[in-house]
Amino acid sequence: MSDTATEPLSVPRTIGRLALGAFLLTAGISHLTWARREFLAQVPDWVPLDGDTVVIASGFVEIGLGGALIGLPGRRVAVGWLTAAFFVAIFPGNISQYVTHTDAFGLNDDRSRAIRLLFQPLLVLWALWATGAWRDRRR
């Protein structure tokens, strides 16, 4: 698997990649500013690091991934895999929010928290599709 793109993406995939990049940039900035407390509520108690440190670090990772999705189209395959892995890595926080009945981001009941769990796999698929990472995995 090469980390460089060899074939251009379709217009819908390119738009999807850029939109995902913008989403991650916004989310990352919100980790460091206006939504920091909301993200802190999602850090599971079993994480052996200070929750605020986790929120800040994940914010910087999201900013880096978002910037890479937008600014490094030639590395889109590697960035797509990294972004998908990041979405998998943060999924336990979403599960924890559901299991511990933690209110955050307007998810104030178990039904809304359960529905949110269904969206995490869609983010993984979005990252792989929009970057062509799955399609170009053998190139």
C-alpha positions in Angstrom: 0.0 0.0 0.0 1.4 3.3 -1.0 0.6 6.5 0.9 0.5 8.6 -2.2 -2.5 9.0 -4.5 -2.0 7.7 -8.0 -5.4 8.3 -9.5 -7.5 11.4 -9.2 -10.7 11.3 -7.1 -14.1 12.0 -8.5 -15.7 15.4 -7.8 -18.0 13.9 -5.1 -15.1 12.2 -3.3 -13.0 15.4 -3.5 -15.9 17.4 -2.0 -16.3 14.7 0.6 -12.6 14.8 1.5 -12.7 18.6 1.8 -15.9 18.6 3.8 -14.5 16.0 6.2 -11.3 18.1 6.5 -13.3 21.2 7.3 -15.4 19.2 9.8 -12.3 17.9 11.6 -10.6 21.4 11.6 -13.8 22.8 13.2 -14.1 20.0 15.7 -10.4 20.2 16.6 -10.6 24.0 17.2 -13.7 23.4 19.3 -11.8 21.0 21.5 -9.4 23.8 22.4 -12.1 26.5 22.8 -15.8 26.6 23.0 -16.7 22.9 23.4 -13.8 21.8 25.6 -16.1 21.0 28.6 -18.4 19.0 26.3 -15.5 16.9 25.0 -14.2 16.5 28.6 -17.5 14.8 29.5 -16.7 12.1 26.9 -13.3 11.0 28.2 -13.9 7.7 30.0 -12.8 7.4 33.6 -10.6 4.5 32.8 -8.3 6.5 30.5 -5.1 6.8 32.5 -4.4 10.4 31.5 -5.8 13.7 32.7 -9.1 14.3 30.8 -8.2 17.8 29.8 -4.9 16.6 28.3 -6.8 14.0 26.3 -9.2 16.6 25.0 -6.4 19.0 24.0 -4.3 16.2 22.4 -7.3 14.9 20.4 -8.1 18.4 19.3 -4.6 18.9 17.9 -4.9 15.5 16.2 -8.2 16.5 14.6 -6.7 19.8 13.5 -3.8 17.9 11.9 -6.0 15.4 10.2 -8.3 18.1 8.9 -5.5 20.1 7.6 -3.9 17.1 6.0 -7.2 16.1 4.3 -7.4 19.6 2.8 -3.8 20.4 2.2 -2.2 17.1 1.3 -4.2 15.6 -1.5 -1.2 13.7 -2.7 -1.1 11.8 0.6 -4.8 11.3 0.8 -4.6 7.5 1.0 -2.4 7.5 4.1 -4.4 10.4 5.6 -7.6 8.5 4.9 -6.4 5.4 6.8 -5.1 7.6 9.7 -8.5 9.4 9.9 -10.4 6.2 9.9 -8.2 4.8 12.6 -8.7 8.0 14.7 -12.5 7.6 14.4 -12.1 4.0 15.6 -9.8 5.1 18.5 -12.2 7.6 19.8 -15.3 5.3 19.6 -14.8 4.1 23.2 -15.5 7.7 24.4 -18.8 7.6 22.6 -19.6 4.2 24.1 -18.6 5.5 27.6 -21.0 8.4 27.1 -23.8 6.0 26.4 -23.0 3.5 29.2 -22.4 6.2 31.9 -25.5 8.2 30.7 -23.3 11.4 30.4 -25.0 14.4 28.9 -23.0 16.3 26.4 -23.5 17.9 23.0 -27.3 17.9 23.5 -27.3 14.1 23.8 -29.3 14.1 27.0 -31.1 10.8 26.8 -30.0 7.2 26.1 -31.9 7.1 22.7 -29.9 10.1 21.3 -26.6 8.7 22.7 -27.4 5.3 21.1 -28.2 6.9 17.7 -24.9 8.8 17.9 -23.1 5.4 18.2 -24.5 4.5 14.8 -22.8 7.5 13.2 -19.2 6.6 14.2 -18.9 3.7 11.6 -20.3 6.1 9.0 -17.4 8.5 9.8 -14.9 5.7 9.3 -16.6 4.8 6.0 -16.6 8.5 5.0 -12.9 8.8 5.6 -12.1 5.7 3.6 -14.5 6.6 0.7 -13.7 10.3 0.4 -9.9 9.7 0.3 -10.1 6.7 -1.9 -8.1 4.9 0.8 -10.0 1.6 0.5 -10.1 1.8 -3.3 -6.4 2.6 -3.6 -5.2 0.4 -0.7 -3.1 -1.8 -3.0 -1.4 1.0 -5.0 
